[in-house]
Amino acid sequence: MSRLVPNGEIAGNEYNLSVSSYVEKEDTREAVDIRKLNAEIAQIVARENELRGEIDKIIAEIEGQGNS
């Protein structure tokens, strides 16, 4: 992004020619719907807990077979 800066503005900035004194960096951050994000996280956590339960069952079965 660029713009034409009048001499008076440059004088007002004590002749500082730093680009950041005259041009703001464009905000490129992505807007996030926090409610949607939290809902997605809740689904992931629920699925993770479900999978952990299944893994625990498999491990219990394997351990039970080893004792036979």
C-alpha positions in Angstrom: 0.0 0.0 0.0 1.3 3.5 -0.7 0.1 7.1 -0.7 1.3 10.6 -1.5 2.3 12.5 1.6 2.2 16.3 1.6 5.4 18.2 2.6 3.5 19.7 5.5 2.8 16.3 7.0 6.5 15.3 6.6 7.5 18.6 8.3 5.0 17.8 11.1 6.7 14.5 11.6 10.1 16.3 12.0 11.1 15.1 8.5 11.1 11.5 9.6 10.8 9.5 6.4 10.1 6.2 8.0 7.4 4.4 6.0 5.6 3.4 9.2 5.1 7.0 10.1 2.8 7.5 7.1 1.3 4.2 6.0 -0.4 1.7 8.3 0.2 -1.9 7.7 -2.9 -3.7 6.3 -4.6 -5.9 8.9 -4.6 -9.3 7.3 -5.8 -11.2 10.4 -8.7 -13.6 9.7 -11.9 -13.0 11.6 -12.7 -16.1 13.7 -16.2 -17.1 14.8 -15.3 -18.1 18.4 -18.6 -19.9 19.0 -18.2 -22.0 15.9 -14.6 -22.8 16.8 -15.5 -23.8 20.4 -18.2 -26.1 19.0 -15.7 -27.7 16.7 -13.3 -28.2 19.6 -16.0 -29.8 21.7 -16.7 -32.2 18.8 -13.0 -33.1 18.6 -12.7 -33.6 22.3 -15.8 -35.8 22.3 -14.4 -37.9 19.5 -11.1 -38.2 21.2 -12.8 -39.4 24.4 -14.7 -42.0 22.3 -11.5 -43.2 20.7 -9.7 -43.4 24.0 -12.5 -45.6 25.3 -12.2 -47.9 22.4 -8.4 -48.1 22.8 -8.8 -48.9 26.5 -11.2 -51.7 25.6 -8.8 -53.2 23.1 -5.9 -53.0 25.6 -8.1 -54.7 28.2 -8.9 -57.5 25.8 -5.3 -57.9 24.9 -4.2 -58.0 28.5 -7.0 -60.4 29.3 -5.8 -62.8 26.6 -2.3 -62.7 28.0 -3.5 -64.0 31.3 -5.3 -67.1 29.9 
